[in-house]
Amino acid sequence: MVTKPAEKPAKDLARDVLELEAALNRAIRGKPEAVRLAVIAVLGRGHILIEDVPGVGKTTLARALAKGIGASFSRIQFTSDMLPADILGVSVYDAKSTEFKFHEGPVFAHVVLGDEINRTTPRTQSALLEAMSEGSISVEQTTRKLPDPFIVLATQNPKEHHGTYPLPESQMDRFMLRLTLGYPDPEEELSIVQDFGASDAVDVVPEILSADLLRSYQDAVSRVALKDSVGRDLLKLVRATREHPEILLGVSPRGAIALSRAAQARAFLEQRDFVTSEDVRALMLAVFSHRIQLSAGQQQTGREREEAVLLEILEQTPVQ
């Protein structure tokens, strides 16, 4: 039985979450950095964009995360003919009660996996906007609250562009961070084949937290101190993205808030009650890389160039 956070010393709060992280690493072999980023996003009340090729563990990560925090899970397989109602839900006439009853769509879960989100139309993509930013949806002039916590993990294949609809900046900005899993190294891949060839990797993940407990941990993360000096360092990086000659669209205030919340979560996992500039800088690429838009005419575009420009900004922006 997990002890409630209120009954634990502050220094012990991170240990349960570190146990969750260790369990996720047993299911997602050889990707500790990606797992750490996913845990940080969850603690910071953020959503996750996973860009990678099929079969590297994106769905496994989402399912394992939901199981580890004792939360409900749903998966939306996006297609070009999907409508907003397929995600949000629809009212159906009930002959017995002679009333219309609302049937909840798959968005009504704690952890929602939006698979291949760039395969559906902008109209349907935008159906997630209010859900991701407000934790609620509006259907038929009625606002309906979603489960709390509410976490969206959306995937897209960066190598395939035929028949896709690139996410607009407004949608990209809703994700706290972007991560990639990539192929495992040979030894890790051998262990995956041997251990999970006839079983489900999610089976090795126990239920460590609960939805109620996770909310308490998220509240604890929000209380991690962000001193003025660290906040100024963070904003120097934000402003640098707006002034760099190769960047057409810099990081928004929402992106600055996302980085501060992610840095709080990282500090929490390091069992500190204050954020350092190192927390901010360690997460800058994951939080900013999908938010900037490079200027037209760049010879090299895509994630690699975006991260190269951000690394240049990191090198040229000293810590205060």
PyMOL commands that set and color helices and strands:
alter all, ss='L'
color gray80, all
select helices_A, chain A and resi 5-7+10-27+32-43+58-68+84-88+117-119+122-125+127-134+169-172+186-196+201-204+211-222+228-243+253-269+277-288+303-316
alter helices_A, ss='H'
color red, helices_A
select strands_A, chain A and resi 48-51+73-77+89-94+99-104+111-115+136-139+142-145+151-156+177-179+247-249+293-294
alter strands_A, ss='S'
color yellow, strands_A
deselect
rebuild
show_as cartoon
